[in-house]
Amino acid sequence: MKKNVEEVLHKKYHKKLEKLNAYKEKLKRMQMTFREYGVGCVIKDEWSYYQIEIIYESILCKDKDTAAMAAKTHIDNQKKAIIRQIRLENQKNPPVT
């Protein structure tokens, strides 16, 4: 019985695990590419992953315009996130004056 359950689970999740491992490998390659260009890369959500993927693919295809536009959008979003975080921290711990 145990072997049958393992076989069923393996069949059911094998493709999903392969896909997940492929995403992990792609993410590693993307992060290494960004390090080569001196850019830190931390992916926190699906939208960030999508933006980074566009930048990565654009660099590989030597599409400067798309890479530049996607990088600008990503940087603008990072700025907004940092400002939100600073405001949140200041609300929790107001600066001492």
Helices and strands as residue ranges (DSSP letters): H 2-36, H 46-60, H 64-92
